[in-house]
Amino acid sequence: MNDSLQVSELFYSIQGESTRAGLPCAFIRLSGCNLRCAWCDSRYTWEEPGRATTTGEILAWLSAYHGAMVEITGGEPLLQEAVYPLMERLLATGHEVLLETNGSLAVDRVPAGVSIILDIKCPGSGMAEHNLAVNMERLAERSRQGCRDEIKFVIGSEQDFTWAAALTEERGLSALCPVLFSPVRGTMDAGRLADLILERRLRVRLQLQLHTLLWPDTPRGV
């Protein structure tokens, strides 16, 4: 089996998002994406070619960060078949593993030991029609199995907030797993988003990208 992956970058940093924000984390950022979100902050993952890297090479790099939490992100990681054996190897070597996925591809094959961060696209992204509704059902099944998954909405406007809030309430998402609302910098004021969450009495977490506060002028490797 070919275990080579197209990798955009490997780096060790502070986790800037999710309920693990603030913790040290080793990031495996894969190249390629099937979506083109209006607010994408990692366009280089699909505008520039990745570097062919084997699972063994990734594990060798990780050996410098023994026992580190690992996040596989992109781009869209699930586009690459070799990501599945990579996840299994990471779990087998004792890592806590997070997978951030754009929600357009089925998550059925993601191992139960991996925590999925499912990014549900709001209308403002221009990609909402690509959301795979069955993934929310799959997360409900995984929740019953004790999986520690999360759902993220990136909010670019009050219209996005209204849409995301309605979906969260209609599907009972907050009862399944943590739900995070993250404002798009420059288009959605974080304070206003906080007010909207409080007014709506939503059981969601306001997420600010910690890494952009720590290193505002560093677009990569953080």
C-alpha positions in Angstrom: 0.0 0.0 0.0 1.2 3.5 -0.8 1.4 5.4 2.5 2.7 8.6 0.9 0.8 11.8 1.7 0.9 15.2 0.1 1.9 17.4 3.0 1.7 21.2 3.1 3.5 21.7 6.4 4.5 20.0 9.7 4.8 22.2 12.7 4.6 22.3 16.5 2.6 25.1 18.1 -0.1 26.1 20.5 -3.5 24.7 19.5 -5.5 27.8 18.6 -9.0 26.4 18.1 -11.4 23.8 19.5 -11.9 22.9 23.1 -8.2 22.0 23.3 -7.2 25.6 22.6 -4.1 26.6 24.5 -2.5 23.2 24.6 0.7 22.3 22.7 0.0 20.4 19.5 1.8 18.9 16.6 0.1 19.8 13.3 0.1 17.7 10.1 -1.3 20.0 7.5 -2.1 18.1 4.3 -2.4 19.6 0.8 -5.4 19.8 -1.4 -9.0 20.8 -0.9 -12.3 20.2 -2.7 -13.9 23.5 -1.5 -13.1 27.2 -2.0 -14.4 29.0 1.0 -14.7 32.8 0.6 -12.8 33.4 3.9 -10.2 30.6 3.5 -7.1 31.4 5.6 -5.0 28.5 4.2 -5.2 29.0 0.5 -1.6 27.9 0.1 -2.7 24.3 0.8 -4.5 24.1 -2.5 -2.7 26.8 -4.5 0.8 25.3 -3.9 1.9 21.7 -4.4 2.5 19.6 -1.3 5.6 17.5 -0.5 5.3 13.7 -0.8 5.9 12.4 2.7 5.5 8.9 4.0 3.8 7.9 7.3 7.2 6.8 8.5 8.7 10.2 7.8 5.8 11.9 9.7 6.3 9.6 12.7 10.0 10.3 12.7 9.3 14.0 12.8 6.8 13.5 15.6 9.4 11.6 17.7 10.8 14.9 18.8 7.5 15.7 20.5 6.9 12.4 22.4 3.3 11.9 23.3 2.2 15.2 21.8 -1.4 15.8 20.8 -1.6 15.7 17.0 -4.0 17.5 14.7 -4.4 16.4 11.1 -5.8 19.3 9.1 -5.7 20.9 5.6 -6.9 21.6 3.1 -9.2 18.6 3.4 -7.4 15.6 4.9 -10.0 13.0 3.9 -9.2 13.5 0.2 -6.0 11.4 0.7 -6.5 7.7 1.2 -3.3 7.3 3.1 -4.7 9.5 5.9 -6.6 6.5 7.3 -3.5 4.3 8.0 -1.8 7.4 9.3 -4.5 7.9 11.9 -4.3 4.3 13.0 -0.5 4.5 13.4 -0.8 7.7 15.4 -3.3 6.1 17.7 -1.2 3.0 18.1 1.8 5.1 19.1 -0.2 6.7 21.9 -1.1 10.1 20.5 -4.3 12.0 21.1 -5.4 12.6 17.5 -7.7 15.4 16.2 -9.0 15.5 12.6 -10.4 18.7 11.2 -12.6 18.1 8.2 -14.7 20.5 6.1 -17.8 18.3 6.3 -18.2 17.6 2.6 -16.8 14.1 2.8 -18.2 11.1 4.8 -16.5 10.5 8.2 -17.6 6.9 8.5 -14.1 5.5 8.2 -12.5 7.8 10.8 -11.4 5.6 13.7 -13.4 5.9 16.9 -10.2 7.0 18.8 -9.8 10.1 16.7 -11.7 13.2 17.7 -13.4 14.8 14.7 -13.7 18.6 14.4 -16.5 18.9 11.8 -16.6 22.3 10.1 -20.2 22.9 9.0 -20.1 25.6 6.3 -22.3 28.6 6.6 -23.9 30.3 3.6 -21.3 33.2 3.7 -18.6 30.7 2.9 -20.2 30.1 -0.5 -19.9 26.3 0.2 -22.9 25.5 2.4 -24.4 23.3 -0.4 -21.5 20.9 0.1 -22.3 20.1 3.7 -22.9 16.3 4.0 -25.9 16.1 6.4 -25.3 12.4 7.1 -22.1 13.4 8.9 -24.2 14.9 11.7 -26.0 11.6 12.1 -22.6 9.9 12.2 -21.4 12.2 14.9 -24.6 11.3 16.9 -23.6 7.6 16.6 -20.1 8.3 17.6 -21.3 10.3 20.6 -23.1 7.2 21.9 -19.8 5.4 21.5 -18.1 7.9 23.7 -16.2 9.7 21.0 -15.0 13.3 21.8 -16.0 15.0 18.6 -16.8 18.7 18.0 -18.7 20.9 15.5 -17.5 24.2 14.3 -19.3 27.0 12.5 -17.2 29.9 11.0 -19.5 32.9 11.2 -18.9 35.7 8.7 -22.1 37.7 9.3 -25.2 38.0 11.4 -27.0 36.0 8.6 -24.5 33.2 9.1 -25.2 33.4 12.8 -28.9 33.1 12.3 -28.4 30.1 10.0 -26.0 28.3 12.3 -28.1 29.0 15.4 -31.2 27.5 13.7 -29.4 24.4 12.6 -27.9 23.9 16.0 -31.3 24.1 17.6 -33.2 22.1 15.0 -30.7 19.2 15.1 -30.0 19.4 18.8 -26.3 19.6 18.1 -25.2 20.9 21.5 -26.6 17.7 23.0 -24.3 15.6 20.8 -20.9 17.4 21.3 -19.3 20.8 21.9 -20.4 23.3 19.3 -18.1 26.2 18.5 -19.0 29.5 16.8 -15.9 31.3 15.4 -16.0 34.8 13.9 -14.3 35.6 10.6 -11.7 38.3 11.3 -12.6 41.5 9.5 -16.2 40.6 8.7 -17.8 39.5 12.0 -17.0 41.4 15.2 -16.3 39.0 18.1 -18.1 41.1 20.6 -21.2 41.2 18.5 -21.1 37.5 18.0 -20.8 37.1 21.8 -23.9 39.3 22.2 -25.9 37.3 19.7 -25.0 34.0 21.4 -26.2 35.4 24.7 -29.4 36.9 23.3 -30.3 33.5 21.7 -29.4 31.6 24.8 -27.3 29.2 22.7 -25.3 26.4 24.4 -22.3 27.0 22.2 -18.7 28.1 22.8 -17.4 31.3 21.4 -14.1 30.5 19.7 -11.4 33.0 18.9 -8.4 31.9 17.0 -5.8 32.0 19.7 -2.8 31.6 17.3 -3.8 34.7 15.4 -3.8 36.7 18.7 -0.4 35.3 19.6 1.2 35.6 16.2 -0.9 38.1 14.2 1.7 38.5 11.4 2.6 34.8 10.9 0.2 33.2 8.4 1.9 29.8 8.4 3.5 27.4 10.9 1.3 28.5 13.9 
